[in-house]
Amino acid sequence: MIKINQLTKSYFDRELFSEVTFQMNAGDRLGLVGRNGHGKSTLFKLILGQEEWDSGDIVIPRNYRIGHLEQHLQFHQPTILEEAALGLPEEEAHSIYKAEAILSGLGFTETDFQRAPSEFSGGFQIRINLAKLLLSDPNLLLLDEPTNYLDITSVRWISRFLSNFKGELIIISHDRDFMDSVTTHTAVIHRQKIRKFEGGTAKAYAQLVLEDEIHEKTRANEDKKRAHAEAFITRFRAQASKAKMVQSRIKMLERLPKLDDLAEIDSLDFEFRHATFAAKTLLEARDISFGYSADNILFTDIDLAINARDRIGVIGNNGKGKSTLLNVLAGGLTPVTGEIKTHPDMRIGYFGQTNIQRLDAKLTVEQEIQNANGALTRTQVRNICGTMMFSGDMALKKVTVLSGGEKSRTLLGKILAHPSNLLLLDEPNNHLDMESIDALIDSLENFPGALLIVTHNEGLLRALATKLIVFQHGKADVIDAGYDEFLEKIGWDDEEPGKGNAKANGAQKKPTTRNGRDEKKEQAKAERREKARIEKLEADIIKNENALKKYNEQLILEANRNNLAQMRELSVKISQVKREIDDLYGRYSE
């Protein structure tokens, strides 16, 4: 357990926390939420001892192991399997099968195990670090945006894995569905305090809103009392007959607490400008294919019609061509085969990582948004800056000093400045905090045009998508269904349809017939038997590896004593145990 007592932390003249007190209890799985820049990552640094607090204390039990997902990518071994195995505790250094299991769950193949970490993209390199962390068997996991750069199937696997983790968790994530699926409590950084609530994020935020409303009503009532008392004192102060009543009002004012106005917290509140479109179809793609070379074809034979009100989610594992498809539809890349027909009145608003990279480092936020639409007045541009949380002098910040989240908001501002009837959005939720993602969902729900969105955020998909383009089985299929219907009827390669993370999927449908119920029971029994068999194999492997370690230590001892008889006996036992371990590994792999 970790106890935080009266913790205060400031940067220069900005206070992040003020006399914060809360504790992690055994088995707590805490989701840490709050606005970007309000101190979530700083709290992690304080717990890890990487920064000093101003006052207060953080109490960590002796021998309590804390695992932290490192953001810095530094590797020391020639293969990813050896690199991941560095995370194993010393006493389990030979349990390579555990490293293989976790790497497989994170999307690596057996062939990948012998490749160098440097051969993988940044997203896959983060997964290697995550594998090391999960293998280190910590008492507490500190995970700072663990789903960044991961595709949906990897996020779903991590969610299932963390749901079975026996220690404590503190997770920072902008993905509400993911966080709520693995946590038992929510801690909100709000107005320089950290409030801990039992349950998910929705319950925590609802409670904070209620408390703010009560504060404001109480303050308004007290202001009225104060005003009435002051008016009475002013009116009757000079009258001797009212002296006792005046003194009573003065004492009441002295006792009446003064509640401060709640400071307004910056938040996104915007809507995309719609360019009028009277026809039915914005864009038609026929038999389009694209690849960067003959050996690297990303997708083939896609047929797609985007109508005026379509809501299409583009999903699949990383590296399969989702972002490339958006770039092709936006006209940034030319398809190798097929053709794309667009209506002359189509106006695209395109949010992609390449667009963010094209922001001019020398320009200010205001200048970037002005360049998106030269017809806007400076007042209109400043209004857009304000809705993107760049009010006042913040709009004069240069792109070169912006954080990832600020750059994302700048690009959204450019899209707002330019009227559109087709939005192509590639991971627009990256770098946005949870509240900003909620505002984005509200804005997209109200947008009267069409939407094509690439995202691994299942909450966004559930809220917005009525059709899907699914990159799976080596191809891209257009499916006329929402995300939950896709999970129920088709599902991901590594999950049976309708299976996966029960919390993330929502309640499963009950069998409607007796035969269906019987099948369900038999299936559950088979799964329990299989799980028990796997757990026994794991226990036997660990038991034999411990015996092997013990025999090797005894062999060294007897060799030092030159006891040949004992050495021969121990050598036979070591050979038998090694054969048993090899047999167990074989059965475990099956």
SULKA-V882175 format. One record per residue. RES is the residue in one small letter. PSI is psi as a letter, one per 20 degrees, with the letter a starting at -180 (999 if undefined). Layout:
BEGIN
res/psi
RES/PSI
RES/PSI
END
This chain:
BEGIN
res/psi
m/q
i/p
k/p
i/p
n/o
q/l
l/p
t/p
k/p
s/q
y/o
f/d
d/j
r/p
e/p
l/g
f/q
s/o
e/l
v/p
t/p
f/r
q/q
m/p
n/r
a/p
g/i
d/p
r/o
l/p
g/p
l/o
v/r
g/r
r/q
n/p
g/j
h/j
g/j
k/g
s/h
t/h
l/h
f/g
k/h
l/g
i/h
l/i
g/j
q/i
e/q
e/q
w/r
d/g
s/r
g/a
d/q
i/o
v/p
i/p
p/q
r/q
n/k
y/o
r/p
i/p
g/p
h/p
l/o
e/p
q/i
h/p
l/n
q/p
f/q
h/i
q/q
p/h
t/q
i/h
l/g
e/h
e/g
a/h
a/i
l/h
g/i
l/p
p/q
e/h
e/i
e/k
a/h
h/i
s/m
i/h
y/h
k/h
a/g
e/g
a/g
i/g
l/h
s/g
g/h
l/j
g/j
f/q
t/r
e/h
t/h
d/h
f/h
q/j
r/q
a/q
p/h
s/i
e/i
f/q
s/r
g/g
g/g
f/h
q/h
i/h
r/h
i/g
n/h
l/g
a/g
k/g
l/g
l/h
l/i
s/i
d/l
p/q
n/h
l/p
l/p
l/o
l/o
d/o
e/l
p/i
t/i
n/p
y/j
l/q
d/r
i/g
t/h
s/h
v/g
r/h
w/g
i/h
s/g
r/g
f/g
l/h
s/h
n/j
f/p
k/i
g/b
e/q
l/q
i/p
i/p
i/p
s/q
h/i
d/n
r/g
d/g
f/g
m/g
d/h
s/i
v/i
t/q
t/h
h/q
t/p
a/p
v/p
i/o
h/o
r/l
q/j
k/r
i/o
r/p
k/p
f/q
e/p
g/a
g/a
t/h
a/g
k/g
a/g
y/h
a/h
q/h
l/g
v/g
l/g
e/h
d/g
e/g
i/g
h/g
e/g
k/g
t/g
r/g
a/g
n/g
e/h
d/h
k/g
k/g
r/g
a/g
h/g
a/g
e/h
a/g
f/g
i/g
t/h
r/h
f/j
r/h
a/i
q/o
a/h
s/h
k/j
a/g
k/g
m/h
v/g
q/h
s/g
r/h
i/g
k/h
m/g
l/h
e/h
r/h
l/o
p/q
k/o
l/p
d/q
d/q
l/p
a/q
e/p
i/p
d/p
s/q
l/p
d/n
f/r
e/q
f/p
r/p
h/p
a/p
t/p
f/o
a/i
a/a
k/g
t/p
l/g
l/q
e/p
a/p
r/o
d/k
i/q
s/q
f/q
g/q
y/i
s/r
a/h
d/i
n/m
i/o
l/g
f/q
t/q
d/l
i/p
d/p
l/p
a/p
i/o
n/r
a/h
r/j
d/q
r/o
i/p
g/p
v/o
i/r
g/r
n/q
n/q
g/j
k/i
g/j
k/g
s/h
t/g
l/g
l/g
n/h
v/g
l/h
a/i
g/j
g/h
l/q
t/p
p/q
v/g
t/r
g/a
e/q
i/p
k/p
t/q
h/q
p/h
d/j
m/p
r/o
i/p
g/o
y/o
f/o
g/r
q/h
t/h
n/g
i/g
q/h
r/i
l/p
d/o
a/h
k/i
l/q
t/r
v/g
e/g
q/h
e/g
i/h
q/h
n/h
a/h
n/n
g/i
a/i
l/q
t/r
r/h
t/g
q/g
v/g
r/h
n/g
i/g
c/g
g/g
t/h
m/j
m/k
f/m
s/q
g/c
d/i
m/h
a/i
l/j
k/p
k/q
v/h
t/h
v/j
l/q
s/r
g/g
g/h
e/h
k/h
s/g
r/h
t/g
l/h
l/h
g/h
k/h
i/h
l/h
a/h
h/o
p/p
s/q
n/i
l/o
l/p
l/o
l/o
d/o
e/l
p/i
n/i
n/p
h/i
l/q
d/r
m/g
e/h
s/h
i/h
d/g
a/h
l/g
i/g
d/g
s/g
l/h
e/h
n/i
f/p
p/j
g/a
a/q
l/p
l/o
i/p
v/p
t/q
h/j
n/o
e/h
g/g
l/g
l/g
r/h
a/h
l/g
a/p
t/i
k/q
l/q
i/o
v/o
f/o
q/q
h/k
g/j
k/r
a/o
d/p
v/p
i/p
d/m
a/q
g/r
y/g
d/h
e/h
f/g
l/h
e/g
k/h
i/f
g/r
w/r
d/g
d/j
e/q
e/q
p/p
g/i
k/b
g/b
n/o
a/h
k/g
a/h
n/i
g/a
a/p
q/q
k/p
k/q
p/p
t/i
t/r
r/g
n/h
g/g
r/g
d/g
e/g
k/g
k/g
e/g
q/g
a/g
k/g
a/g
e/h
r/g
r/g
e/g
k/g
a/g
r/g
i/g
e/h
k/g
l/g
e/g
a/g
d/h
i/g
i/g
k/g
n/h
e/h
n/g
a/g
l/g
k/g
k/g
y/g
n/g
e/g
q/h
l/g
i/g
l/g
e/h
a/h
n/h
r/i
n/k
n/n
l/h
a/g
q/h
m/g
r/g
e/g
l/h
s/g
v/g
k/g
i/g
s/g
q/g
v/g
k/g
r/g
e/g
i/g
d/g
d/g
l/g
y/g
g/g
r/h
y/g
s/g
e/999
END
